[in-house]
Amino acid sequence: GLHVAVAGIPKTIDNDVDYIDRSFGFITSVEQAQDAIRAAKTEAMCNLPNGIGIVKLMGRSSGYIAAHATLGSGDVDLCLVPEVPIVLDGEKGCLPHVWERVKQKGYAVIVVAEGAGEELLGES
């Protein structure tokens, strides 16, 4: 028989594939996302009081880019990912949390993966 080697390379930068350490482009996408987060923070701070910077990132079915960029930046007050249902009101709601952050700092930075909130808005 023929001796043939086959290598499969996932076509995703979301880093959401089991059995691989890191997908191509993931680190670059997180670095670029952090640049956007820094810009959103600057914009929010320039609109005191009550400035809010919102960054929408790739991630329709997984929020790995948003989560990693959020953890790496240290500037994000709220990160919304598709894996976690959004609660708007109440003790653990997003809106009271953002309101508290804005009252404390005068601004807030929010990161949203594009698939977050589909349970509220319907699928995109």
KEKOLBA-614300 format. One record per residue: z negated, x negated, y negated of N, C-alpha, C, O, CB in turn. Coordinates in steps of 0.2 Angstrom, whole numbers, padded with zeros to 4 digits, always signed. Glycine has a CB too. Example, Ala and Ser with C-alpha at 12.3 -4.5 7.8 and 13.67 -1.06 7.14 Angstrom:
BEGIN
-0039-0066+0028-0039-0062+0022-0039-0066+0016-0042-0071+0017-0045-0057+0022;-0035-0064+0011-0036-0068+0005-0039-0064+0000-0040-0067-0006-0029-0070+0003;
This chain:
BEGIN
+0000-0004+0006+0000+0000+0000+0000-0004-0006-0001-0010-0006-0006+0005+0000;+0001-0001-0012+0001-0004-0018-0006-0005-0021-0011-0001-0019+0005+0000-0023;-0008-0011-0024-0014-0012-0027-0014-0011-0034-0011-0015-0038-0016-0020-0025;-0016-0005-0036-0016-0003-0043-0023-0002-0045-0027+0002-0042-0011+0004-0043;-0024-0004-0051-0030-0003-0055-0029+0002-0060-0024+0002-0064-0034-0009-0057;-0034+0007-0061-0033+0012-0066-0039+0012-0070-0045+0012-0068-0032+0019-0063;-0039+0012-0077-0044+0012-0081-0044+0018-0086-0039+0019-0089-0045+0005-0086;-0049+0022-0086-0049+0028-0090-0053+0027-0096-0059+0024-0096-0052+0034-0086;-0050+0028-0102-0054+0027-0108-0055+0034-0112-0050+0037-0114-0050+0022-0113;-0061+0036-0113-0062+0042-0116-0059+0042-0123-0060+0037-0127-0069+0044-0117;-0056+0048-0125-0053+0048-0132-0058+0052-0136-0057+0058-0138-0046+0052-0132;-0063+0049-0138-0068+0052-0142-0072+0047-0146-0073+0042-0143-0073+0057-0138;-0074+0048-0152-0079+0044-0156-0086+0047-0156-0090+0043-0159-0076+0042-0163;-0087+0053-0153-0093+0056-0154-0099+0053-0150-0104+0055-0150-0092+0063-0152;-0097+0049-0145-0102+0045-0141-0105+0051-0136-0111+0050-0135-0107+0041-0145;-0102+0056-0134-0105+0061-0131-0102+0061-0123-0102+0067-0120-0103+0068-0134;-0100+0056-0121-0098+0055-0114-0103+0051-0110-0105+0046-0111-0091+0052-0113;-0105+0055-0104-0110+0051-0100-0107+0045-0096-0101+0045-0096-0113+0056-0094;-0111+0041-0094-0108+0035-0090-0105+0029-0094-0103+0024-0091-0104+0037-0085;-0105+0030-0101-0103+0024-0105-0108+0023-0110-0112+0028-0112-0096+0026-0108;-0109+0017-0112-0114+0015-0117-0112+0018-0124-0116+0020-0128-0115+0008-0117;-0106+0017-0126-0103+0018-0133-0096+0019-0132-0092+0016-0129-0105+0013-0138;-0094+0025-0136-0087+0026-0136-0083+0022-0142-0087+0020-0147-0085+0034-0137;-0077+0021-0142-0073+0017-0147-0074+0021-0154-0073+0027-0154-0066+0016-0145;-0076+0017-0159-0076+0020-0165-0082+0023-0167-0083+0025-0173-0071+0025-0166;-0087+0024-0163-0094+0027-0164-0097+0023-0170-0100+0026-0174-0098+0028-0158;-0098+0017-0169-0102+0013-0174-0099+0014-0181-0102+0014-0186-0102+0005-0172;-0092+0013-0181-0089+0014-0187-0090+0020-0190-0091+0021-0196-0081+0012-0186;-0089+0026-0186-0090+0032-0189-0097+0033-0192-0098+0037-0197-0089+0038-0184;-0102+0031-0188-0109+0031-0191-0110+0027-0197-0113+0029-0202-0114+0028-0186;-0107+0021-0198-0107+0017-0204-0104+0021-0210-0107+0021-0215-0104+0010-0203;-0098+0024-0209-0095+0028-0214-0099+0034-0216-0099+0036-0222-0088+0030-0212;-0102+0037-0211-0106+0043-0213-0112+0041-0217-0114+0044-0221-0109+0046-0206;-0115+0035-0216-0121+0032-0220-0118+0031-0227-0122+0032-0232-0124+0026-0217;-0112+0029-0228-0110+0028-0235-0109+0035-0238-0111+0035-0244-0102+0025-0234;-0107+0040-0235-0107+0047-0237-0114+0049-0239-0115+0053-0244-0103+0051-0233;-0118+0048-0235-0125+0050-0236-0128+0047-0242-0131+0050-0246-0130+0048-0230;-0127+0040-0243-0129+0037-0249-0126+0040-0255-0130+0041-0260-0127+0029-0249;-0120+0041-0255-0116+0044-0261-0119+0051-0262-0120+0053-0268-0109+0045-0259;-0121+0055-0257-0124+0062-0258-0131+0061-0261-0133+0066-0265-0124+0066-0251;-0134+0056-0259-0141+0055-0262-0140+0054-0269-0144+0056-0273-0145+0050-0258;-0136+0049-0271-0135+0047-0278-0133+0054-0282-0136+0055-0287-0129+0042-0279;-0128+0058-0279-0126+0064-0283-0132+0069-0284-0133+0072-0289-0120+0067-0279;-0136+0069-0278-0142+0074-0279-0147+0072-0284-0150+0076-0288-0145+0075-0272;-0148+0065-0284-0153+0062-0289-0150+0063-0296-0155+0063-0301-0154+0055-0287;-0144+0063-0297-0141+0064-0304-0141+0071-0306-0140+0072-0312-0134+0061-0304;-0143+0075-0302-0144+0082-0304-0151+0085-0304-0152+0091-0302-0139+0087-0299;-0155+0081-0305-0162+0083-0305-0163+0088-0311-0160+0088-0316-0167+0077-0306;-0168+0093-0310-0171+0095-0304-0167+0099-0300-0162+0102-0302-0178+0098-0306;-0169+0099-0294-0166+0104-0289-0159+0102-0287-0155+0106-0285-0165+0111-0292;-0157+0095-0287-0151+0093-0284-0151+0093-0276-0156+0091-0273-0149+0086-0287;-0145+0095-0274-0145+0095-0266-0138+0092-0265-0133+0094-0267-0145+0102-0263;-0138+0086-0260-0132+0083-0258-0131+0085-0251-0136+0085-0247-0133+0076-0258;-0125+0088-0249-0123+0090-0242-0118+0086-0240-0113+0085-0243-0122+0098-0242;-0119+0083-0234-0113+0079-0230-0112+0083-0224-0116+0084-0220-0116+0072-0229;-0105+0085-0223-0103+0088-0217-0099+0082-0213-0095+0079-0216-0098+0094-0219;-0101+0081-0207-0099+0076-0203-0095+0079-0197-0096+0085-0195-0104+0071-0201;-0091+0075-0193-0088+0077-0187-0093+0078-0182-0099+0076-0182-0083+0072-0185;-0091+0083-0177-0096+0085-0172-0096+0092-0171-0101+0095-0172-0103+0082-0174;-0091+0095-0168-0090+0102-0167-0095+0104-0161-0098+0109-0161-0083+0104-0165;-0095+0100-0156-0099+0102-0150-0105+0097-0149-0109+0098-0145-0095+0102-0144;-0105+0091-0153-0111+0086-0152-0112+0083-0159-0108+0082-0163-0109+0081-0147;-0119+0082-0160-0121+0080-0166-0123+0073-0166-0127+0071-0170-0127+0084-0169;-0120+0069-0162-0122+0062-0161-0121+0058-0167-0125+0054-0170-0119+0058-0155;-0115+0059-0170-0114+0055-0177-0119+0057-0182-0121+0052-0185-0106+0056-0179;-0120+0063-0183-0124+0066-0188-0131+0063-0187-0135+0061-0191-0124+0073-0188;-0134+0064-0181-0140+0061-0179-0141+0054-0180-0146+0052-0183-0142+0063-0172;-0137+0050-0178-0137+0043-0178-0137+0041-0186-0141+0036-0188-0132+0039-0174;-0132+0044-0189-0132+0042-0196-0138+0044-0200-0141+0040-0205-0126+0045-0200;-0141+0050-0198-0147+0052-0201-0153+0047-0200-0157+0045-0205-0149+0059-0199;-0154+0045-0194-0159+0041-0192-0158+0034-0195-0163+0031-0197-0160+0040-0184;-0152+0032-0196-0151+0025-0198-0152+0025-0206-0153+0020-0209-0144+0023-0196;-0151+0030-0209-0151+0030-0217-0158+0031-0220-0159+0027-0224-0147+0036-0219;-0162+0035-0217-0169+0036-0220-0169+0040-0226-0174+0041-0229-0172+0029-0221;-0163+0043-0228-0163+0047-0234-0162+0054-0233-0161+0058-0238-0157+0044-0239;-0161+0056-0227-0159+0063-0226-0166+0067-0225-0170+0065-0221-0155+0063-0219;-0166+0073-0228-0171+0078-0227-0170+0083-0222-0175+0086-0219-0172+0081-0234;-0164+0084-0220-0163+0089-0215-0156+0088-0212-0151+0086-0215-0162+0097-0218;-0156+0087-0205-0150+0086-0201-0149+0092-0196-0153+0094-0192-0151+0079-0197;-0143+0095-0197-0141+0101-0193-0136+0099-0188-0131+0096-0190-0139+0107-0197;-0137+0100-0181-0133+0098-0176-0132+0104-0171-0136+0109-0171-0136+0092-0172;-0126+0104-0168-0124+0110-0164-0129+0111-0158-0130+0117-0155-0117+0109-0161;-0132+0106-0156-0137+0106-0150-0143+0110-0151-0146+0112-0147-0138+0099-0147;-0145+0111-0158-0151+0114-0159-0150+0120-0164-0147+0120-0169-0156+0109-0163;-0152+0126-0161-0150+0132-0165-0154+0132-0172-0159+0129-0173-0153+0139-0161;-0151+0135-0177-0153+0134-0184-0158+0140-0185-0156+0146-0184-0148+0134-0189;-0164+0139-0188-0169+0144-0190-0169+0144-0197-0171+0139-0200-0176+0143-0186;-0167+0149-0201-0167+0149-0208-0173+0150-0211-0175+0146-0216-0162+0154-0210;-0177+0155-0209-0183+0157-0213-0189+0156-0208-0188+0155-0202-0183+0164-0215;-0195+0157-0211-0201+0157-0207-0204+0150-0207-0202+0145-0211-0200+0158-0200;-0210+0149-0203-0214+0143-0204-0210+0137-0202-0211+0131-0205-0220+0144-0199;-0205+0137-0197-0201+0131-0195-0194+0132-0198-0189+0129-0195-0201+0131-0188;-0193+0136-0203-0186+0137-0205-0183+0132-0210-0187+0128-0213-0186+0144-0209;-0177+0131-0210-0173+0126-0214-0174+0127-0221-0176+0122-0225-0166+0126-0212;-0174+0133-0223-0174+0135-0231-0181+0133-0234-0181+0130-0239-0173+0142-0232;-0187+0135-0230-0193+0133-0233-0194+0125-0233-0197+0122-0238-0199+0136-0229;-0191+0122-0228-0192+0115-0228-0188+0111-0233-0191+0107-0237-0189+0112-0221;-0182+0114-0235-0178+0111-0240-0181+0112-0247-0181+0108-0251-0171+0114-0240;-0184+0118-0248-0187+0120-0254-0193+0115-0255-0194+0113-0261-0189+0127-0254;-0197+0114-0250-0203+0109-0251-0200+0102-0253-0203+0099-0257-0207+0109-0244;-0195+0100-0249-0193+0093-0251-0190+0093-0258-0191+0088-0262-0187+0091-0246;-0187+0098-0260-0184+0098-0267-0190+0098-0272-0190+0095-0277-0180+0104-0269;-0195+0102-0271-0201+0103-0275-0205+0096-0275-0207+0094-0281-0206+0108-0273;-0205+0092-0270-0208+0086-0269-0204+0080-0273-0207+0076-0277-0210+0084-0262;-0198+0080-0272-0194+0074-0274-0189+0076-0280-0187+0072-0284-0190+0071-0269;-0188+0082-0281-0183+0085-0286-0176+0085-0283-0172+0088-0287-0183+0080-0292;-0175+0083-0277-0168+0083-0274-0169+0083-0266-0175+0082-0264-0164+0078-0276;-0164+0085-0263-0164+0084-0255-0157+0082-0253-0152+0084-0256-0166+0091-0252;-0157+0079-0247-0150+0077-0244-0150+0081-0237-0155+0080-0233-0149+0070-0243;-0144+0084-0236-0144+0088-0230-0137+0085-0226-0132+0085-0229-0143+0095-0231;-0138+0084-0220-0132+0082-0216-0131+0087-0211-0135+0090-0207-0133+0075-0212;-0124+0089-0210-0122+0095-0206-0117+0093-0201-0111+0091-0204-0120+0101-0210;-0118+0093-0195-0112+0092-0190-0108+0098-0190-0111+0104-0190-0115+0090-0183;-0101+0097-0190-0097+0103-0191-0098+0109-0186-0096+0115-0188-0090+0101-0190;-0101+0108-0180-0102+0114-0176-0109+0117-0177-0110+0122-0173-0101+0111-0169;-0113+0114-0181-0120+0117-0182-0119+0124-0185-0115+0125-0189-0124+0112-0186;-0124+0128-0182-0124+0135-0185-0119+0140-0183-0119+0146-0185-0123+0135-0193;-0115+0138-0177-0111+0143-0175-0114+0149-0172-0111+0155-0172-0107+0140-0169;-0120+0149-0170-0124+0155-0168-0125+0160-0174-0126+0166-0173-0131+0153-0165;-0125+0157-0180-0126+0161-0186-0119+0164-0189-0118+0169-0191-0130+0158-0191;-0114+0159-0189-0108+0161-0192-0102+0162-0187-0097+0165-0190-0106+0155-0196;-0103+0161-0181-0097+0162-0176-0094+0155-0175-0095+0151-0179-0092+0167-0179;-0090+0155-0170-0087+0148-0168-0081+0147-0173-0078+0151-0176-0084+0149-0161;-0081+0140-0175-0076+0138-0180-0069+0136-0176-0064+0134-0179-0078+0132-0183;
